């Protein structure tokens, strides 16, 4: 990348450019890429070994089913503990967000969105002409959901409530108790609302800690989304899903998908099926790496506690850190972002997610073993330089 492009990337991650520009400028091969929120990428060879090359040779490259390949839906159903018939596959969770926004809501309807969040979660709703009422979680409260505040945002016009667990960018989970209380609020105040829970990072746990059960199947109002992108490290397959218990809504979403992308790529779906069949084999070593990365990051945060605050994540390969206000004034924060490209560092600014640019998302699972430590050392060097007058 040129120096100009590097500066633009650093600025982009501060929330000043559209999402598509962020993706096009992001250099995933930068030595110290701490912006990625996924685990390390799988290779085509990794997944081919699971699928079997001879099996794929006979795969016909015709149109697939709009609801998704039967074998893939079966594997997703097993992972989420719901019948396969309740699954609709999507091109990543991103298409699921789009389909829900345009099928569940109509212009003038209301949606409650828990932020900070993955930016397309908001943009899809705005594009559908929905009145978006945000519930802004804060760094100070550890990004915990305030149910009283949420209740105040609900109304009979609310058609969708959207949240993620674990959250992007913080990695904080919503407990089952909180979700059950939220469902009770919907019954009282928003009788037509669907609760969407993005579970993209659900299986990205640490060490031997098991993944919590999916919220799919907990209640007829709940629609969940997931993908093979984050915990499993295969975002290039562009394979995700929605679990939809309501048959009428499920049918409408399938028609909406048909009218949008027709169907998913049959090769991607075949490879994703093989990956999900072997997901525990893939997840186990990744969970160990995430636990090691989190421990290394925790030690660095402790050493830098006079300059950095953080919210410890509960899942995913990501978390939120903040430049301390008593150490970094506004000018120092600006210098911090300007200095990152000079040290081959990338971070995701909180401004992109609806937070302050004093906050940044740091990914601790993407870099290979042995690279996270040097990346954090480089980050300390940037902190030194940003503090200099």
C-alpha positions in Angstrom: 0.0 0.0 0.0 1.1 3.6 -0.6 1.7 6.0 2.3 -1.5 7.8 1.2 -3.5 4.5 1.3 -2.1 3.7 4.7 -3.2 7.0 6.1 -6.6 6.5 4.6 -6.9 3.1 6.2 -6.1 4.6 9.6 -8.7 7.3 9.0 -11.2 4.9 7.7 -11.1 2.8 10.9 -12.0 6.0 12.7 -15.5 5.8 11.1 -15.2 8.5 8.4 -15.7 6.3 5.4 -18.3 3.7 4.3 -18.0 0.1 5.1 -17.2 -1.0 1.6 -14.2 1.4 1.5 -13.0 -0.1 4.8 -13.0 -3.6 3.4 -11.3 -2.6 0.1 -8.5 -0.8 1.9 -7.9 -3.2 4.7 -4.6 -5.0 4.3 -5.1 -8.3 6.1 -1.4 -9.1 5.5 -0.1 -6.1 7.5 2.4 -7.6 10.0 0.5 -6.2 13.0 -3.1 -6.6 12.0 -5.0 -6.2 15.3 -8.2 -5.0 13.5 -9.5 -8.4 12.5 -12.2 -9.9 14.7 -12.0 -13.4 13.5 -9.7 -16.4 14.3 -7.0 -17.3 11.9 -8.2 -18.1 8.4 -8.6 -21.7 7.3 -7.1 -22.6 3.9 -8.9 -24.2 1.0 -6.8 -27.3 1.6 -7.9 -27.5 5.2 -11.6 -27.7 4.1 -10.9 -29.9 1.1 -9.4 -32.5 3.5 -12.7 -32.4 5.4 -14.9 -32.6 2.4 -13.0 -35.1 0.3 -11.9 -34.0 -3.2 -13.6 -36.9 -4.9 -16.9 -35.9 -3.4 -16.6 -32.4 -4.7 -15.7 -33.6 -8.2 -19.2 -34.8 -8.7 -20.9 -31.7 -7.4 -23.1 -30.1 -10.0 -22.7 -26.4 -10.3 -26.3 -25.7 -11.0 -28.7 -23.5 -8.9 -29.1 -24.5 -5.3 -32.1 -24.3 -3.1 -33.2 -20.9 -1.9 -33.6 -22.2 1.6 -30.1 -23.7 1.4 -28.7 -27.2 0.8 -30.5 -29.8 2.8 -27.2 -31.3 4.2 -26.0 -27.8 5.3 -29.3 -27.0 7.0 -29.1 -30.3 8.8 -25.6 -29.5 10.2 -26.7 -26.0 11.2 -29.8 -27.5 12.9 -27.6 -29.8 14.9 -25.2 -27.0 16.0 -28.2 -24.8 17.1 -30.4 -27.7 18.4 -33.3 -26.9 16.1 -35.0 -28.8 13.3 -33.3 -28.3 9.9 -36.5 -27.0 8.5 -36.2 -23.9 10.7 -32.9 -22.9 9.0 -32.5 -20.5 6.1 -29.0 -20.2 4.8 -27.6 -16.8 3.8 -24.4 -15.3 2.3 -22.8 -14.6 5.7 -24.8 -13.2 8.6 -24.8 -9.9 6.6 -27.4 -11.1 4.2 -29.5 -12.3 7.1 -29.4 -8.8 8.5 -30.5 -7.4 5.2 -33.4 -9.9 4.7 -34.7 -9.3 8.2 -34.6 -5.5 7.9 -36.6 -5.5 4.6 -39.0 -8.3 5.3 -39.8 -7.9 9.0 -40.0 -4.1 8.9 -41.7 -1.6 6.6 -40.9 2.2 6.3 -42.1 3.9 9.4 -41.9 0.9 11.6 -39.6 1.0 14.7 -36.7 -1.1 15.5 -34.6 -1.2 18.7 -30.9 -1.7 18.1 -28.3 -2.4 20.8 -25.1 -0.5 20.1 -22.2 -0.3 19.6 -22.7 -2.9 16.9 -21.5 -4.2 13.5 -22.3 -1.2 11.3 -24.4 -3.1 8.7 -26.8 -4.0 11.6 -27.8 -0.3 11.6 -27.3 0.5 8.0 -29.7 -2.2 6.8 -32.5 -0.9 9.0 -31.9 2.7 7.9 -31.9 1.5 4.3 -35.3 -0.1 4.9 -36.7 3.2 6.1 -37.0 2.0 9.7 -37.1 4.4 12.7 -34.1 3.1 14.6 -34.1 3.6 18.4 -30.6 2.8 19.7 -29.8 1.4 23.1 -26.2 2.7 23.7 -24.2 0.4 25.9 -21.2 2.0 27.5 -17.6 1.2 28.3 -18.2 2.4 31.9 -20.9 -0.3 32.5 -18.9 -3.0 30.8 -21.3 -3.0 27.8 -24.1 -4.6 29.9 -27.7 -4.2 28.7 -29.9 -1.9 30.6 -33.4 -3.5 30.4 -35.1 -0.4 31.9 -33.7 1.7 29.1 -34.7 -0.9 26.5 -38.2 -1.1 27.9 -38.5 2.7 27.5 -37.7 2.3 23.7 -40.3 -0.3 23.0 -43.7 0.5 21.6 -46.5 -1.3 19.7 -44.8 -0.1 16.5 -41.6 -2.0 17.4 -41.2 -4.8 14.8 -37.6 -5.8 15.5 -35.2 -5.8 18.4 -31.6 -6.6 17.4 -28.6 -7.5 19.5 -25.5 -9.6 19.3 -24.1 -12.1 21.8 -21.1 -12.0 22.1 -21.2 -8.4 21.0 -19.1 -6.9 18.3 -16.9 -5.0 19.2 -16.8 -5.9 23.0 -17.1 -9.7 23.2 -19.6 -9.3 26.0 -22.4 -11.9 26.1 -26.1 -11.6 27.0 -27.1 -14.1 29.6 -30.1 -16.4 29.2 -31.7 -14.6 32.2 -31.4 -11.2 30.5 -32.8 -12.6 27.2 -35.8 -14.1 29.1 -36.5 -10.8 30.8 -36.3 -9.1 27.4 -38.8 -11.5 26.0 -41.2 -10.7 28.8 -40.8 -7.0 28.0 -41.7 -7.7 24.4 -44.8 -9.5 25.4 -45.9 -6.5 27.4 -44.9 -3.6 25.2 -44.1 -4.8 21.7 -46.4 -7.7 20.8 -45.4 -7.8 17.1 -41.7 -7.6 17.6 -39.1 -10.2 16.6 -36.0 -10.6 18.7 -32.9 -11.1 16.5 -29.8 -12.4 18.3 -26.6 -12.4 16.2 -24.6 -15.4 17.5 -21.7 -15.2 15.0 -19.1 -15.4 17.8 -21.0 -17.9 20.0 -18.6 -20.9 19.6 -15.4 -18.8 20.0 -14.8 -19.6 23.6 -11.5 -19.9 25.5 -9.6 -23.0 26.3 -11.8 -25.9 27.5 -14.8 -23.7 28.3 -17.8 -25.1 26.3 -19.8 -22.8 24.1 -23.1 -21.7 25.6 -26.2 -23.1 23.9 -27.7 -21.2 21.1 -30.7 -19.1 21.8 -32.4 -20.7 18.8 -35.5 -22.6 19.8 -35.8 -20.8 23.2 -38.9 -18.9 22.1 -41.0 -18.5 19.0 -40.1 -14.8 18.9 -36.4 -15.4 18.6 -34.5 -15.4 15.3 -30.8 -16.2 15.5 -28.0 -15.6 13.0 -24.6 -17.2 12.6 -22.0 -18.1 10.1 -18.7 -20.0 9.5 -16.8 -16.8 9.4 -15.7 -15.9 12.9 -15.2 -18.9 15.3 -14.4 -21.3 12.4 -12.3 -18.9 10.4 -13.9 -19.3 7.0 -15.3 -15.8 6.1 -14.4 -16.4 2.4 -17.0 -19.1 2.1 -19.7 -16.5 2.6 -22.0 -19.0 4.3 -24.3 -18.0 7.2 -27.8 -18.7 8.4 -30.9 -17.6 10.2 -32.9 -19.9 12.5 -36.6 -19.0 12.1 -39.3 -20.8 14.1 -42.2 -19.0 12.5 -43.1 -20.8 9.3 -44.8 -17.8 7.7 -41.8 -15.5 8.3 -39.4 -18.3 7.2 -41.3 -18.6 3.9 -41.2 -14.9 3.3 -37.5 -14.8 4.0 -36.8 -17.6 1.5 -38.8 -15.7 -1.1 -36.9 -12.5 -0.3 -33.6 -14.4 -0.7 -34.8 -15.8 -4.0 -35.6 -12.3 -5.2 -32.2 -11.0 -4.0 -29.5 -13.6 -4.7 -31.6 -16.6 -5.8 -29.6 -19.1 -3.8 -26.2 -19.6 -2.1 -23.2 -20.8 -4.0 -23.4 -24.6 -4.1 -19.6 -25.0 -3.8 -19.5 -22.7 -0.8 -22.4 -24.6 0.8 -20.8 -28.0 0.2 -17.5 -26.8 1.8 -19.4 -25.2 4.7 -21.3 -28.4 5.3 -18.0 -30.4 5.6 -16.6 -27.7 7.9 -19.6 -27.9 10.2 -19.4 -31.7 10.3 -15.9 -31.3 11.7 -16.4 -28.1 13.6 -15.3 -29.5 17.0 -12.0 -30.7 15.5 -11.5 -27.1 14.1 -12.7 -25.3 17.2 -10.7 -27.1 19.9 -7.2 -25.8 18.8 -8.6 -22.4 18.0 -10.1 -22.1 21.5 -6.7 -22.9 23.0 -5.1 -20.2 20.9 -7.7 -17.7 21.9 -7.1 -18.5 25.6 -3.4 -18.0 25.1 -4.0 -14.8 23.2 -6.4 -13.5 25.8 -3.9 -14.2 28.6 -1.2 -12.4 26.7 -3.4 -9.4 26.1 -4.6 -9.4 29.8 -0.9 -9.2 30.9 -0.2 -6.4 28.5 -3.3 -4.4 29.7 -2.2 -4.8 33.3 1.3 -3.5 32.4 -0.3 -0.6 30.5 -3.0 0.1 33.1 -1.9 3.7 33.5 -2.6 4.4 29.9 -5.2 1.8 28.8 -8.5 0.5 30.2 -10.3 -2.6 28.8 -13.4 -4.6 29.1 -12.5 -8.3 29.4 -14.4 -10.3 26.7 -16.6 -13.3 27.4 -16.4 -14.7 23.9 -14.9 -14.1 20.5 -11.5 -13.0 19.3 -12.1 -9.4 20.1 -12.5 -6.8 22.9 -12.7 -3.1 23.6 -9.8 -1.0 24.9 -9.8 2.7 25.7 -7.2 5.4 25.9 -7.4 6.8 29.4 -8.7 10.4 29.5 -6.4 11.3 32.3 -3.4 10.4 30.1 -4.5 11.2 26.5 -6.1 14.5 25.6 -7.9 15.0 22.3 -4.7 15.9 20.5 -2.9 12.8 21.8 -5.8 10.6 20.7 -5.5 12.1 17.2 -1.7 11.5 17.2 -2.3 7.9 18.3 -4.4 7.1 15.2 -2.0 9.0 12.9 1.0 7.0 14.2 -0.5 3.5 13.7 0.4 3.0 10.0 4.0 4.0 10.6 4.4 1.0 12.9 2.5 -1.4 10.6 -0.5 -1.5 13.1 -4.1 -1.7 12.3 -6.9 -1.3 14.9 -10.7 -0.8 14.5 -11.8 2.5 16.0 -14.8 2.6 18.2 -16.2 5.4 16.0 -16.9 2.9 13.3 -19.2 1.0 15.8 -20.9 4.1 17.3 -18.4 4.6 20.1 -15.8 7.3 20.8 -12.5 7.2 18.8 -10.8 7.0 22.2 -12.1 3.4 22.2 -10.8 0.8 19.8 -11.5 -2.9 19.0 -8.5 -5.1 19.3 -8.5 -8.6 17.7 -6.3 -11.1 19.6 -7.0 -14.2 17.6 -6.0 -13.4 14.1 -2.2 -13.1 14.3 -0.3 -16.4 14.3 1.4 -17.5 17.6 4.4 -15.4 18.3 3.1 -12.3 16.6 0.7 -11.0 19.1 3.4 -10.1 21.6 5.5 -8.0 19.1 2.2 -6.4 17.9 1.4 -5.3 21.5 5.0 -4.1 21.9 4.6 -2.0 18.8 1.3 -0.7 20.2 3.1 0.4 23.4 5.6 2.3 21.2 2.7 4.1 19.6 1.4 5.0 23.0 4.8 6.4 23.9 4.9 8.6 20.8 1.3 9.7 21.1 1.9 11.1 24.6 4.9 13.1 23.4 4.0 16.8 22.9 
